[in-house]
C-alpha cells in the first residue's frame, strides 16, 4: 500500500538478509543467561548492563538485526533493566522498541523513502487501541490507563515494523530462530529454579517448586513459553545446519513449560499443537487422533490417582471445576485455592462490566475499582480479572470486548486463508504463518485463565501480527512463482 505526500512516499522496498546471523543470536543467548545469573550481584549487573547497552546502541545503529535480536531477547529478560515510575515501569524492551522505531524513521528520512505496510491485522489492532483510548477518557485513574495505552501502542509499532520488514525468507527464519533461542535462554533459568528448588514458598507444591523464570509468576512464564514452543517445533522439522540447536532449544522450552505447572499454559500449548497438527498434513492429522486418545488415557490415569501427585492433583481440580460456578458456594482448600481465587475475580470483573457496560471503568483500572466489587473473603486484587475477555469487558465495556474479538478474528482469518491452501510443507511463508498461528492460539486459550498482556508480551504479540501479515506477502509471492513454473 503506497501513501504519497508532497515530499515523502511510502514505498515497497525491502531489506534482504542473505542468511540469519547465527553469531548475533548466539551472543544474545549467552548474554541473556549470564546477566540473569549475575542478578545476585547488582553492582556487577549494572556495570555489565551499561557496557552491553553502549555496545548495543553502537552496533544497533549500524545493523538493524542487532536491535531486532535484542528486542526479542529483552522480552523475557526485561526485569534485568527496569525502572519503576509509579504506574509506569520502563524496561529495556520499551527502550528497544523506541530505538527500533527511531532507527526506522531516521533511515527513511535520510533516504526520503519510508517503507510501511499496514495490513488488516493492524487495522484490527488500531481499532482495539481506539476502544481503549475511548474508555480511558472515563477512567478513575488515567495514569493507569495511560500505561495500558502505551503497551498497545508498542504492540502496533512493532507489528508495523515486522509487517514491513519480515517478508523474505532469511528475515523470517532469523526472527523465528531468535524467538526460540530467547525462549531457551529463559528456560535455562526456569529449569535451574526447579532443579535447585529456589523460589518463593508460595510456588512450592510439596518438594516441587514451580518455575517462574524472570517473569515473577509461573503462569506468565508458562504463557510466554507456550508462545515460543510452536516456532521451535516448526523449525525442528526443517533440514538445516541449525536443526540440532533448534531441537535442543525446543526441548528446553518444553521442559520449562512443564516445570511451571501452569494449567492455562499447558492447555494453550496443547490446543495450539493440535491446530498445527491438523493444518500440517494428512499424516499429522492421523497422529493427532492418536495423541488425543493418549491424552484421554493420561487424563484417566490422573483422575484415578496413578499419575504423580503434583500433576494429578492439579488436573483433578481443573476437571472437577472446569465450569462457571459461584465462588461463594465452594469450600476453599489448599488444592483449589488458586482456582476459586480466579473465579472470584471473574465474578468481580463481570459485575464491574455490567455496571459500566458501554466503555467500562477504563484500561488498567480493574484494581482501582476492585474494592467496590470483590466477593466476601477475597478482598485482595490480583491486578486483573485473570481472564482477558472478562477483564476487557470490565475495563472497556462491550465496545472494547467486541473490538478485541474482532481484532483476534481478523488475525486468525488472515492466517487461515493461506494455511488452507495446498502449499508445500517446506515453504517458509507457510512455516512462519503456521508457527505464528499456533502461538496466537496458545495466547488466546491461555487468556481464558489469565491476562497475558503483561511483561512485554504485547511486544511479542506485535511480532506475531507482523509474521502473519508478512507471511501472507511471502505466500502470495511463492504461489505466484509456483504458478509461473
N, C-alpha and C positions, 0 to 999 in steps of 0.2 A: 504494500500500500504506500503510495507516494503522496507526501504532503508538501506543497510548494508555497513558500512565502516570497517576498520580494528578493531576498538575498540568499535564502537558505533552501536547500532541497533535501528532503529525506529520501535517500536512495537505497538501492538493494545491493550494495557492495558488501562483501563479507570477508572476514578473516578466514584463512585456510591454514591449519596447522598440519604439517606433514605427518607427525606422529605424536602420541601422548608423551610428554616429557617425564619419563619414569623417575629421573633424578629429583624433579620438583616434588613429586608425590612421596618419594621415599624420605626426603628431607622433612617434609611436613609431618609424615607419620612419626618419625623418631623424635622430632622436636616436640610434638604434642604429648607423647608419652613421657618424655623427660621432664617437661615442665609440670605435668600433673604429679609426678613422683616427687619433684623438688618442692611441692607446695608446702611441705612440712617445714621448710626453712625460708620464710618470707623474704629476708634480705637478698638471698641468692636468686630467688624467683624474680624479684623486682629488677635486679641487675640483668639477669638473662632475658627478661621480658623486654626491657628497654633496648638491649642490643638487638634482639630479634625484630623489634618494631622499626628500628632505624634501617636495618638490612631490608626488611620487607618494603618499607617506603621507597628505598632507592631502587631495588630490583623490580618492584611492582610498577613503578612509573615507566620502566624500560620494557617490561614484559608483562602483558595482561594476564598470562597464565598463572603467574605467581600470585597475583591478587585473587584470582578465582579459586586457586587451591587453598590459599589462606582463609578465604571466606568459608569454604566448605568445612575446613578443619576447625574454624572458630566456633561453629555452632555447638558441637559437644563440649568444647573446652573454653567456652566464653567466660566462665567464672574465674579463670586464671587472671583475667584482666577486666575487672568490673568495678564500677564506682556507683554507689547508691546515692541518689539525689532526691530523697523524699519519695514521691510517687514514681520517679523515674530512676532507671538504672542504665547507665551507659556501659556497654560491653565492647570487647574487641570486635565482635561481629557487627555491631552498629557502626563502628568507625570504618570497618572494611566495606560495608555497603556504601557509605558516603565516598570512600576512596574509589571504589569501582565506578560509581556514578560520575564522580568528578573527572576521572581519567577519560571515561567515555565521552563526556561533554567537551572536555578540553581538546581531545583528539578531533572531534567533529568540528569544533570552532576553528581549530588551526587549519584544517583541510577544507573548511567550508562544505563538508559532506557529512551530515549526521544521519546515521543509519538507525532506523526504528521500525519494528514490526509490531502491530497491535492486533492480535487475533481475538476471536470471540471469547476465549477463556479470560482474556484480560478485560474485556467488556464486562463479563460477569463479576470479576474481582472488583472492578471500579464501581459497579452498582452496589456491591456489598459495602464498599468503603463509603459511598454516598449515604447509604442507610445508616451506617454507624455515625457519620457526621451529623445527620439529621437528629438522631437520638441524643447525641452529646449536647445539643442545644437545650435539652430538658433535664440534664444530669444534675444531681445534687452536688457532686464533686467533679468539676470539669477537668481538673488536673488528672484524675484517674482515667477519664475518658480520653484525654489527650495522649496518654501513654498507649492506650489501645489503638488510637488512630495512627500513631507513629509506627506501630507494628504492622498494621495493614498497608501503610504507605511503603514501608520497606519491602514487604512482600511483592507489591506491584512493581517497584523499581527493579528488584531482582528478576521478576518474571519478564519484564520488558527487555532487560539486558540479555537474559537467557534465550528468549524468543528470537532475538535479533542475531545472536552470535553462535548458537548451538545447532546450526542446521547443516553441518557437514560431519562426516563420519569421524574424523580424528578428534574433533572437539567434543562430540557426544560421548565417544569412548573415554576420553580424558575425564570428563565430568563424572561418568559412571564409575570409573576406577577410583577417582578421588572420594566419592561418596562411600564406597566400600572400604577403602583404607582408613578413612576417618572413623567409620563405624568400628573397624577392627581395633584401631588405637584406643578408642573409648572402651571397647570390650575387654582389652587387657587390664585396664584399671578396674573394671567391674568384676572380672574373674578374680583378680587379686583380693578384692574386698571380701568376696565369698570364701575363697580358699583360706584366708587368714582370719576370717570371722571378725573383720574390722568394720564396725558400723554402729549406729545408734541402737540402743536396746529395743526401740520400737520396731526395728526392722528384723528382729530375731524371731524365728519360729523354731523353738526348741534350740538345737545346736546349730541350726542353719540360719545364716544371715543373708537376707535378700540383697542382691547387688543394686547399687544406686548410682555408681559412677560419679561423674561430675555434675549430675542433674539434681542432686539432693533428695530425689524421690524415686523409688523403684519403678513406679508406674510411668513416670515421664521417660526414664531411661528405656523402659520396655517399648514405649511408643516410638521413640527415636530409632531403636534398633529394628523394630518391625518395618519402619520406612526404608531402611537401608538393605534389609535382607533380600528383597526381590532383585535388586541390582546385582548383588553377589551371585545369586543363583543363576541369573541370566548370563553373566559373564563366565561362569563356570562351564557353560555349555559350548563355549566358543574355543576353537583350536587356535591358540596363540601362545607366545612366549610367556605372557603374564598369567596364563591359566593356573599354574600351581600356586602362585601367590594369591590369586583371587580365591582359590579353593580353601587355602589356609585361613584367609581373612574371613570368608563366609562361615567357616566352621567356628571361628572365634565369636562371630556375631550371634550365631545360633546358640552357642553355649551360654553367652552372657544373657541373651534373651530368656533362656530357660532359668538362669540364676535370679532373674528379677522376680519370679513367681507372680508376674502381673497377668491376671486373668484376662483383662481387657486387651493387653498387647498380644497375648497368646491367641485369643480369638481373632483379633485383627489380622495377625500373621497367617493363621490357618485359612481364613476366608480369602485373603489375598492370594495365597499359594493355590487355593482351589480354583480361583478365577484364571490365574495364569495357566494352570494345567489344562483347564477347559478350552482356553483360547489357543494353546500352543499347537497341538496336533491331535490326530485321532488316537495315536498311541498314548499320549499323556491323558487323554480323556478316559481311556480304559484304566490307566494306572490310578487316576483319581477315584474311580469307582472302588478299586481295591483299597485305596487309602481310607476312604470313607468307612468301609467295612471294618478295617483295622482300628480306626478311631472309635467306632462304636463298641468294638470289643474292649479296647482300653478303658473307655468310659464305664463299661460294665464292671471291669476289674476294680476301677477306682471306687465305684459305688459299693462294691462288695467288700472293700477294705483290703484287697490284695496288693494294691499299689503302695509305694512309700507314703507314710502318714502325712508328710508335709504337702504332698501333691494331692492325695486323695481327700484330705480334709477340705482343701480349697475348692476342688472340683465338686465335692458333695454339697458344700454351701452354695456354690454357684447354681448347680442344677436344682436344688431344693428351693431356691429363692429367685430364680430367673423369671420372675413375674413382677408386675407392678403391685405393690402392697402398701398398706398404711404402716409406716414405721412406728407409729404409736401403739400398735397392737402386737408387736413382736417382742419377745423377751430377748434382751441383749446378752450375748455370751462372748468370751474372748475370740471364738472362732468366727462368729458372724458380725462382729462389731463394725468392721470396715464397710460391709455391705449395708447394714442398717444406717450407718452414718451417711453413706452415699444416698440412700433412699430419702433420708430426712432432708438432704439438700435438694434433691429433685422436687420434693413436695414444696419446700420453701421457694424454690425458683419458679415453679408453676404458679403458686399463689401470687408471687411478685408480678409475673407476666399478666395474670388475669386482672390484677388491679391497674396495670398500665398496658393495655392490650395493643395500642397502636404503635407507640415509639419506645416503650419500655422505660426503664429507670436510668438509662444511659450506659454506654460501654464502660466496663471496669467498675461499675457501681454496685455490683451484686453484694460485695462485702459491706459496703457502706449502708445498704438498705436491709441487710440480713437481720439485724436486731428487731425489725418490725415483723418478721415472718418466720422466725425459727420455731421449730416444734419443741414442746417441753422435753427437757433433758438433752437438747442439742444446741446450746447457746453459742458455741464457738464456730465461727465461719471459716471455711477452708479456702476462701478466696474466689471460688466459683461454684457452680451448681453440679460439678462432676458429670456433666452431660452437655456437650457444646450446643446441642439443639435446644434444650431447655434453657441453658444459660443465655443463648441468643434471644430467645423469646422473652426472658426476664429483662434483659438489658436493652434490647432493640425492638421489642414488640413483634407483632405479626409482620410488619414491613421488613424488619431485619431477618426474621426466620425465613420468610419467603425468598428474600434476596440471597440468603445463604444456600438454600436448597436449589434455587435457580443457578447459582454460581457453580455448585458441585455438579448439577445435572448437565450443564453445558460442557464442563471439562470432561466428564465421563463420555458424553456423546461424541465429543471431538476425537477422543482416543479410540472408541469402539468403531467409529465409522471406517477407520483404516485397518484396525485389527481384524475386522470381519472379512476383509478382502483376502483373496488367495495369493499370498506372497511367500517368498522363500523364508524359511525359519532362520536363516542367517543374515537377512537384511538388517543393516544397522538401524534403519528407521523403525522397523518392526520391533527390534530388540529394545530400543530406548522407549518406544511407546508402551510396550508390554510391561517393562520394569516400572515406568512411571505410573501406569495404570494400576499395577499391583500395589505400589506404595500408597497411592491415593485411596485405594480400597481399604488398606490397613488403617490409614488415617481416619477415614470416615467411620469404620466399625469401632475402632478404639474410642472415638469421640462419643459414642453412646454411653461410655462409662467414665469419661474424663473430659478435660479440656486441654487439648494438645497444642493450643496456640500460645505456648509459653517457651521460655528458654531458647529463643531464637529459632524455634522450629518453623515459624512463619517464613523465615528466610529460606529454609529448605523447601517449604511448600512453593515458594516462588520459583525455585529451580525446577520443581516438578511441573509446574504450569508451563515454564519455558520449554522443557523437554517435550511436552505434549504438542505444543504449537510448532516448535521447530521440527519435531519428528514428522508432523504432517507435511511440512515443506519437503523434508528429505524423502518421505514416502512418495509424494507426488512426482518428485524428480526421478526416483528409481523406477516407478511404474512407467513413466514416460520413456525412459531409456530402454526398459524391457520391451515396450510396445514397438519401439523403433527397430529393435533387433528381430 
